[in-house]
Amino acid sequence: WHDTKDTYWIDRYEQLWELAWKHYVDWENGEWRQKLNRDLSPFEGTVALPVKDPFHLPRSLILQIELLEQGRIPSVASNG
């Protein structure tokens, strides 16, 4: 969005966020799934290590907050 100002990218971001919220959140265990199958069902195998790395999600959210504060992406609440 920052480069094009095309709201298509905001819409795509919202669709991606909705998909992630619906399928990646493990509500029973209070965490995020590492991986999904192609049909969006939870992947049950070990992805890399038997421990989870929670670093990437917070890093992504921090980046989004920084971009919002810099005005480089619009707030969904402000509708652009």
Secondary structure, DSSP 8 states (H G I E B T S, - for coil): -TTT--HHHHHHHHHHHHHHHHHTEETTTTEE-S-B-TTS-B--S--SSSS--TTHHHHHHHHHHHHHHTTSS--GGGT-
